[in-house]
Amino acid sequence: IMHQIRMIAWGLILVVVAFLTYSWFFPENNPVAKIADDVRPFSLVNNKGERVTHEDFAGKYMLIFFGYSYCPDVCPTELSKVTLALELLEAQGHSIDNLQPLFITIDPERDTVQQLSDYMGLFHPKYIGLTGTAEEIAEVAKTYQIYYKKSDINDTSDTYLMDHMSLLFLLDGTARRMHMFAASTTPDELVDALKTLTDEK
């Protein structure tokens, strides 16, 4: 009997931990966490070599993705998805003037201003790439609770891969998080979520 009680107790503990973890990383499903969500500031360098902060995008809804330009699959897929969603919104008659997609690198060692400038040219013209020092990137990633690290593969060349989370953040004009989209979100689902934030042309 005691063994069964202990098993039930451990089961309840695991359920509570799972719920708290989910609520922490996905506050859109937790109204209290959403309301209390803090502003997430940043100060980084854009793909034109200019120092910018979250305040430079005040009044715009920011779509932020953390990745790196040498990513072979996930990053170009996610940036292309945002690009397609923005194009679909425009095609449906919505103004995207108040939407600002941002790409924050987790690989500042290779993602220089010039590298990001070239990479951003592959996606929607509104896209802005942001880089900085390793310390600045680490601080911003910590603020957004983004995990990343260089692959453990013993490769001393510059062809290494980066392990990282794949989440698209939607923030309001004060850089307060409103929603997070998983990699499974489709362009059409993204359009449905964003169109209420746009203005009709």
N, C-alpha and C positions, 0 to 999 in steps of 0.2 A: 504493500500500500504506500509506504513511504517513497519507494522508488517511483511509483506512478505520480505521486504528488510532486516530486522533484522534476519529473519529466514535464508535467503540466506547467510548473513554475518557469522552467527554462523556455518552454514554448511561448508563454506569455511575454517573457523578457525579449525574446527574439522578435516577436510581433511589434512590440513597442519600439525597439531599436530600428526596425525596418521602417516603421511609420515616421519616426522622427527624422531618419536619414532622407526619406523621400520628400518629406515636407521641407527640409532644409535645402535640398538641391532643386526642388520643383515647387517654389512658393506660390506659383499661380494656382495650385490646387489647395492652398492654405491661405485663406483671406487675411488672417491675422499677420502671417509672415509677409504677405504681399504689402499690406498697409505699412508695416514697420520696416520695410526694406530700405536700406540706406542708399544715399547717392553714391555712385561708384566713379570717383574722379580718375583722370589720367592726364599725364603730360608727356607727349611723345613727339616724334618727328615724322611728318608725312612724306609721301613719295615725291614731293617737290623740294624737300630739304627744309621745310618750315616747322618750327616748334608750335604744336597746337595742344589745346586741352579740351576737356569735355565741354567747357564753357563756349568754345568756338562753334559748337553745334546746338546751342541753346535754342529752343523752339522747334527743333526737329526730332523726329523719332529716329533713334539710331538702331541699326541692325549690325551687331558686332559678332564677328567670327574670329576665333584664334586658330592660327595654322601657320604654314610656312610654304614659301613658293616652290621648294623642291619636293613637296609632297606629291607622290605619284598618283594618288587616287582620291582620297577623301576630300581634301581641300578644293581641288578644281571642281569636284562634283558639287560641293556645297555652294561655292561661289557662282557656279553656273546656274544652280537652282534659284538663287536669289536674283541673278540676272534675268532669268526667264520670268520669274514672278513679277519683277518690275516692268518688263516688257508687256506682260499680259495685262497688268494694271493700266498701262498707257493705252493699250489696244482697246480696253473696255471703257475708255474715256475718263480715267482717273488721273489727276495731277499727282505726280510723285515728288513735287518740290519739297514737301516736308518730310521726306524719307531720306535718310543718309546711311548707306551701307559702308561699314568700316571693316578692314581686315587688319588685325593686329598680329604681327609675326611672333612666333615663339622661338625663332631661330635668328636672332639679330646678328650672329656671327657671319652668316651668309646673306641674309636679307638686308642688304644695304639700301640706301635711298634709290640708287640707280636700278638695282635688281627689282625692287618693289614697283618702281615706275614702269619697268618693262612688263612685269607680271600683271599689274592692274590693267594694262592695255588690252588684256585678253578678255576682260569682263565688261560689265556695264560701265559706261563713262562716268557715272556718279560715284563709282567705287573709289575709296581712298585707302591707301595702305599706310600703316603706321609701324614704325620701328623705334629703337632706342638702345640704350645700353642694356647689358644682360641684367643688371640690377633693376633698371626701370621696368623691363618686361616682367621680371619675376614679381615685382611689387604689384603690377597691374593684374597679372594672372592670379595672384593670391587674393586680390580684391574680388575677382570674379569666380574664385574657387575653381580655377582651371588647372587640371593636372597636365604636366608635360615633362618629358625628359628625353635626353639623347638615347638612341637605341643602344642596348648593351652589346651589340655585335662588335667584335674587335676589328674595327676599321678605322685606321688613322687618316684616311683620305678625306676629301670634302664631299664624299658621296653618301655620308651617313644619313640615316632616317631618324625621324623624331616620333616618339610615342606621344599621343595627346588625345584629349577629349574632343568630341565633335558635337558642339552645341552652338546654336544660333541664338543670341540674346537680342531681345527687343527692349529698348529703354525709351523713356519719355524724354522730354526736352531738358530735364534736369539731371539726366543720367541715372534715373531711378528705374530699377528693373521692373518691367511689366510682365514679361513672359519669356519662356525658353522653348525653343523648337528643337526636337531631336532630329537625328540624321534621317529618320524614317518619314519625316514631314515631306509631303509632296509639294511641287510648285503650286498646284491648285489650292491646296490647304493653306499655303502661305498667303496666296492671293486673298482668300476668304478672310483670313485674320487681319490682313493689312488694309483692305479696301475701306473699312469703316474709319480708318485714320487718315484717309486721303480726301482731297477735295475734288468734286466734279469739275471738269474743264468747262 
